[in-house]
Amino acid sequence: MIIEEKEMRISQMYRVDFAPHEAKPAIRVLLQRLGLTLLACALTVGAAEAQKAASPIDGVIGKLQSFDGKSLDVMTPGGAVHVAVKEPLTTYKQIPSDLSRVATAPYIGVASTEQADGKQVAKQIFIFPAELRGAAEGSVLTDPPGATTHSRMTNGTVSRPSHSRMTNGTVQKSGGTTLVVNYQDGSQTISVAPNVPVTEVAPQQVTFSPGDVVYATTQKLPDGTLVTDKIFQFIPAASSDTK
C-alpha cells in the first residue's frame, strides 16, 4: 500500500509538472501570432491615416502688388500682406496635364461653380506636388462681394469617385465623373466633365508682374514677420497660357 501511494503521488506530481511545460510553447506561439496581428493592424491603420491626413500649410493668396526678389506685397481679401523672401526660393507655375493623373495625385485644387441645384461643377483642376500638400487646404468661396455667382476653390486629397468611372488612375473620356475632395474640416463633392482643364503645378522659373494672382506659403518668425520660400503663380483656365 505504501508503495502504491508513493507511485500515485509521483504520477500526480509528474502530471502537474508536465502540463505547464507542454502548454508554454503553445501559449507563446499564440501570443506571438496575436502580437503580429495587432502590429499589422496598427501599421495598416497608421498608413491609412497618414495617407488621409495632410498637415495644413500656412500661406497667403491674392493679387500681387509688388515683388523685388527680396519681398512681395499681396492684396488679400483681408488687406495687403507683406512677405519676406527666404532663400532658396522655389517658384511654381502650371504645365498642361490631363484628367487621368487626378486619381493618383497626392493633393489637388479644384475651382468650381455652384449650379442652380446646388451641385458643384469643376472649371479647372490643379495637381500639386507633394511638397505643397496641405497648401490652402479647405473649401472657400472666391466671389467678390456682391457677386451673383458662387465660385469655390477646394484644396485637399481625392477619394474614390462616387461613380466607378475612374479606376487605376484613368478616367473615361465620355460621361465625366465625380470627385470627392477631402480636407480637415469636411469634404466637397464636385462633378467633373471629361474636358475640364487640368494643370500640374511644377517648379519653374517665373517672372512675376503686378496683378498676378499668387499663392505664397508662409512661416511666421518670432518677431511676427512672414517669410516664404515657395510662390505659386496662379493662372485661371480662361487664360491658361503660361508666361
Secondary structure as UniProt FT lines:
FT   HELIX           2..52
FT   STRAND          59..67
FT   STRAND          71..76
FT   TURN            77..78
FT   STRAND          79..96
FT   HELIX           99..101
FT   TURN            102..104
FT   STRAND          107..114
FT   TURN            116..117
FT   STRAND          120..128
FT   HELIX           130..132
FT   TURN            133..134
FT   STRAND          138..141
FT   TURN            145..146
FT   STRAND          151..159
FT   TURN            164..165
FT   STRAND          166..167
FT   TURN            168..169
FT   STRAND          170..171
FT   STRAND          177..183
FT   TURN            184..185
FT   STRAND          186..192
FT   TURN            194..195
FT   STRAND          198..203
FT   TURN            210..211
FT   STRAND          213..217
FT   STRAND          219..220
FT   TURN            222..223
FT   STRAND          226..234
FT   HELIX           237..239
//
